Amino acid sequence: MDTALLGRHRGFAVVLAICALVAASVAVLTAPARAADESIAVDFSTAGGTPTYRASGWIYGMTEDASAPADHFYRDVEFQYMRAGGAQLDSPGGWVSGKYDRRWNATRAQMLRTRSLGGRFVLLVHDLWGADGYPISRFPGDNGDWTDYDSFLTRVIDDVRATGVPVQWDLWNEPNITLFWNRPQSQYFEMWRRAYQRVRAAFPTHLIVGPSCACVPSTTYAWWNQFLDFVRAGNVVPDIVSWHALPGDPVANVAAANTTLDSRNIPHPRPYQINEYGASNEQNPGDGAWYIARLERAGADGLRANWAGGGNLHNDLANLLVRNSAGRHLPKGEWWVYRFYGSQTGRIVSVTPSPAYDAFATKADGVAKVLVGGGGTTGNIAVGLRRLDTTSGIVQNNRVRVVAQRVPHNGGGAVQGPVTVQDTVVTLSGDGTTINLPHGNADDAFTITLLPPGDGGFQSVAVVQHSQQCLDNTDLSTADGNRQQQFYCEGGDQQLWNFHPVPGSTGTYTVVNQQTGKCLDITGASTADGAAVEQWTCLSGATNQQFTLRRVTYSGNDPHDYQLVARHSGKCVDVSGVSTSAGAPVIQWTCKPVGQSSPLNQTWRLWGRGA
């Protein structure tokens, strides 16, 4: 990528990087993190369109046969795009090495699954050719001979047609650097013209993407401007203009792109696609949330970069997931950022950013949500919430409930869920209030959820402390009587529980599974030790579906730790036999005294409850 043009978006100098499709190291010159207090403002009276989740796309990250990761990791984040073409398979692989079939078969499988998940597929034609950073023997048009490339295009076009799936054609990745295009620019231009015309003739409705350069738009960068001059003169302008921001600011990029297109009378707005964003040092909740906000502000679609190599490129959702010792996918903190983003519905509202922070905010009936991102600095973030009188069903008697959560980076490890740092009912002043977020770790992000003041419930995972596994609705069954288990914390709806206060009680809740809408229940209202914990249709007043949270205190415990005590029996939700096996059944058992001797198989960490 063009290191002369790329600047860190907050407090960083230049990044020296290679393409996100190869295993690459990134050397970053950074300024020390500084303590800073900054303010952003959310104006709920200025509302725009509905969210389209522009930032929810990635490069690769799906297994070669497209069987993993599990569907919910995509659906929960409103997955929009995947960009792939079989890179790194065989190495050297692809058409030029006589190994096209494996790359195409992987591409086809990933294309079909992307479509089934509701996403759009960006086809990386150069990866099928074999130009994925590995030294190759020839490029299209070497010695003026285009015969082989024409045959290659015929094969790719026929294969895509056979799938019946519309794709976006990304003709060549990062052609401005020799790692991917080791030939004169004039030869690249002829390749572009030929491929463009062939694809347009074969698929008049498919969109063509380019130039996907390792650069950002600029009036002074020669390669970018020469490309625009060529495509304008030859009437081969891409349908979607694309580039890579590693790092970069999408808002500034789009403004520069508009200037360079305007000067050539290239019609716009046309779609912009920043189809690699997020340098390796920016793949954390704080920077991820910042990029989401900036992509939305810029009106550009984004695909998150993938810095993995070997077997990891085709896995792990572009580094949003990790795998445990059993090979199960677990979410990182940044995946939880995208999950919150995917939950933002209704209408987009106006945000005024600060130098280091930006936010994406929405309002819907009965709820408003704000995702706050930034990186490279720490300090207090003052989030001004203005004109809450223009929301619907949130403000009552001039009061609103504010739930603020921190999304931890955890050093890039698995994260069980967001951590509630504030859950209070506040009285408004002038139809607004200010929420102060203590940003102590530069890589963390924050979310704010606004609810009616009378809503005293909360949503959380429940992590049992002896095994660090989650209370889980076994096999996602919707049946009454389905036994509950402990299982690896995957972040799916079957592990999210909505705690609804029981009227007239203190600290007692019905616990409703997000996936099924059914209640946590002690089978048959049994009072016996060992009785099964199951799910059942929620019944009004059923005390075997009511659980009191009893805070657990012992040396080194967390303030989010509780016993779940069944109201009808006074016994605790417990993992049978203190088992650490995934799938071990959950039962009720006589509660052990809270304190130093509290058994960890009866201790549940509720990250979503205010400490």
Protein Blocks (a to p, Z undefined) as FASTA:
>chain_A
ZZklpccfehpacdddddfkbccdddddddddddddddddddfkbccdddehlmlcceeh
iafklpaccfklmmmnopabdcdehiaihpagdjknopmmmmmmmmmmmmmmmmmnopac
dddfklmnopgopacfbdehiahiaklmmmmmmmmmmmmmmnopacdddfbghklbfklm
ccdfklmmmmmmmmmmmmmmmmmmbccddehiabdddfklmklmmmmmmmmmnopacfbd
cdddddddfklmmmmmmmmmmmnopacddddddfbghifklgcfklmmmmmmmmmmnopa
cddddfbehjllngghloiaccdfkopacddfklmmmmmmmmpghjdddddddfkbccdd
dddehiacdddddehiacddddddehkllpghkagghiacdddddddfklopacfbdcdf
bdcddddeehiacdddddfbfkbccddddddfklmbdcdddddfklopacddehhiabeh
iacdddddehpaklcccddddehiahiacdddfklopacddehhiabehiacddddddeh
iaklcccddddddehiafkbccdddfklopacddehhiabehiacdddddddedjklcfk
lcccdfkbcZZ
